[in-house]
Amino acid sequence: MTTNQRGRLYSIMWDELIAYAAATGRPTTLHAIQEATGQSKATLSRLSNGQLTNPSPKLLDALATYFRVDPAFWHYTHERTIKQYFRSLLRARSIDPDEQRMLKLRTRLQLRSALLSSEELEALLAQIDRMAKAE
């Protein structure tokens, strides 16, 4: 990847971060981001404009923390992947809190039940059946 391509990619990432922050109610001004990350406005502006093509890991970690995204995001190398990542984050936020809770519980149940023997699974299913009938 050329330096210009890398700069353009960081600019796209910045735009997606700002859109995501706006959608989730986080401040998006350079001043607010500077205050939260300790990075200069000039550095942030250069990143947003695609002029900063080799940002420090410290800068990228600070921004990932501020925007509440996975730091691995900075390693994406395709615009489409970046946009898909943010669409999935926004989709996950739009799920009803009760549905989010149920998804978390189901995931925990799946993870824990994977360690059970077939007899233990049968006992668990029998308990679930009894609970369902009690309702």
C-alpha positions in Angstrom: 0.0 0.0 0.0 1.4 3.4 -0.9 1.7 6.3 1.5 -1.1 8.1 -0.3 -3.4 5.1 -0.1 -2.6 4.7 3.6 -3.4 8.4 4.2 -6.7 8.1 2.3 -7.6 5.0 4.4 -7.0 6.9 7.7 -9.2 9.7 6.4 -12.0 7.2 5.7 -11.5 5.7 9.1 -11.7 9.1 10.7 -14.9 9.9 8.8 -16.5 6.6 10.0 -15.3 7.3 13.6 -16.9 10.7 13.6 -20.2 9.4 12.1 -20.3 6.6 14.7 -19.5 9.0 17.5 -22.3 11.4 16.4 -24.7 8.5 16.2 -23.9 7.3 19.7 -23.9 10.8 21.3 -20.1 11.3 21.7 -18.7 14.7 21.1 -17.0 15.0 17.7 -15.2 18.3 17.8 -11.4 18.3 17.5 -11.3 20.1 20.8 -13.4 17.4 22.6 -11.3 14.6 21.1 -8.0 16.5 21.9 -9.1 16.9 25.5 -10.0 13.3 25.9 -7.0 11.8 24.1 -4.2 14.3 24.9 -3.4 14.6 21.2 -2.9 17.9 19.5 -5.5 19.3 17.2 -2.9 19.5 14.5 -2.2 15.8 14.7 -5.9 15.0 14.8 -6.5 17.3 11.8 -3.6 15.7 9.8 -5.1 12.2 10.5 -8.6 13.3 9.5 -7.3 14.8 6.2 -5.2 11.8 5.3 -1.9 13.7 5.8 -0.7 11.6 8.7 0.2 8.3 7.2 2.1 6.6 10.0 0.4 7.5 13.3 1.9 6.3 16.5 0.3 3.3 18.3 -0.2 5.6 21.3 -2.4 7.9 19.1 -4.4 5.0 17.6 -5.0 3.4 21.0 -6.1 6.7 22.5 -8.6 7.2 19.6 -9.9 3.6 19.9 -10.5 4.2 23.6 -12.2 7.5 23.0 -14.4 6.2 20.2 -15.0 2.9 22.0 -13.9 0.7 19.1 -11.7 -2.3 18.9 -8.1 -1.2 18.4 -7.7 -3.9 15.7 -9.9 -1.7 13.6 -6.8 0.4 12.7 -5.4 -2.7 10.8 -8.3 -2.9 8.3 -7.0 -2.2 4.9 -10.1 -2.1 2.8 -12.7 0.7 2.8 -15.6 -1.8 2.5 -14.4 -3.7 5.6 -14.2 -0.4 7.5 -17.7 0.6 6.6 -19.1 -2.9 7.4 -17.5 -2.7 10.8 -19.3 0.5 11.7 -22.6 -0.7 10.3 -22.4 -3.8 12.5 -21.6 -1.6 15.5 -24.6 0.6 14.9 -26.8 -2.4 14.2 -25.8 -3.9 17.5 -26.6 -0.6 19.3 -30.1 -0.5 17.8 -31.2 -3.8 19.4 -33.7 -3.5 22.2 -32.0 -3.7 25.7 -34.2 -6.7 26.6 -33.1 -8.5 23.4 -29.5 -7.6 24.1 -29.8 -9.2 27.5 -31.4 -12.3 26.1 -28.6 -12.6 23.5 -26.0 -12.3 26.2 -27.7 -15.0 28.3 -28.1 -17.3 25.3 -24.4 -16.9 24.5 -23.4 -17.6 28.1 -25.6 -20.7 28.1 -24.1 -21.9 24.8 -20.6 -21.4 26.1 -21.2 -23.1 29.4 -23.2 -26.0 28.0 -20.4 -26.9 25.6 -18.5 -28.2 28.6 -21.3 -30.5 29.8 -21.6 -34.2 29.2 -24.6 -35.6 27.3 -26.2 -36.7 30.6 -25.8 -33.2 32.1 -27.3 -31.7 28.9 -30.3 -34.0 29.2 -30.7 -32.9 32.9 -30.5 -29.3 31.9 -33.1 -29.7 29.1 -35.4 -31.5 31.6 -35.0 -28.5 34.0 -35.8 -26.1 31.2 -38.9 -28.1 30.3 -40.1 -28.0 33.9 -39.5 -24.2 34.1 -41.4 -23.7 30.8 -44.4 -25.7 32.1 -44.4 -23.7 35.4 -45.0 -20.5 33.5 
